[in-house]
Amino acid sequence: MPEINSIVENNICTIKVRSAALNEKNSIELEDIIAARHDQGIHEFLIDFSETKFIDSRGLGKLLCINKAIEEDGGKLKICRISDLLDRAFDNLQIYSVIEKDESFPAGNIAD
């Protein structure tokens, strides 16, 4: 099973990270998926981190670079379904001042 899946509905690409960690290797896969969807005309992205418990510095750096590129092109990146541990880390690192957390996203399987 791939570590990252994506689906597009209503011009929004929802991406599910199916790994316990976002690291250097799979963050490149995330970037490639977003670039491919962007080439298809998608400008809004929602990343589901429900299965992710850890993000290393390279994964976090890549996530911030992806966000910057999306915003520079007039798009939007949001994150959702974040574990309590990651949520506290993102809050302490002030990631939410840069990347919006979507708390309204319903629970359940997405991007399967």
Order of alpha helices (4+ residues) and beta strands (2+ residues): beta-beta-beta-alpha-beta-beta-alpha-beta-alpha-beta
